[in-house]
Amino acid sequence: MMRFIGDARPFRDCEFAFVHPKATNGVLLEYIDDKTEVPKD
């Protein structure tokens, strides 16, 4: 299970959160849940 630092934060049409470095071998990651629809060709 990934541990987030704080809660998901709203930003434009998405949310983001930071993943705790201990869950990723010492690397701080940012997780982005983008709710924007993918454009169709």
N, C-alpha and C positions, 0 to 999 in steps of 0.2 A: 504494500500500500504506500502510495506517495504521500508524504507529509508536506502540506503547503504552509508557507509562512503567512499568517493572517488569512483573511477570507478572499474570495474572488472579488475583484474590483471592476466595476463597469467602465468601459471606455468605448465611445462611439457605438458601433453595432456589435460589440463583442465584450467578453470578460477576460481578465487575465489574473494570474496568481503566480507567485514564486514557489518553486519546489525547494525544500530544505536540502542543503548540500550533502548531508549524511545519507540521503536517499539516492544520491547520484554520484557516488565515489568522489565527493568533495567539490563537485561542480554546481554552481548556482544556476538553475534553469528557470526560464519564464514559460509558463503554460498559457496559451492563448486559445480561447474557444470562440472562433469567429462564426457569427450567425448570418453573415452576408451570403446571399444566394450566388451560386456560381453562374457566370454569364454563359449563355448557350450560343454556339456559333451560328 
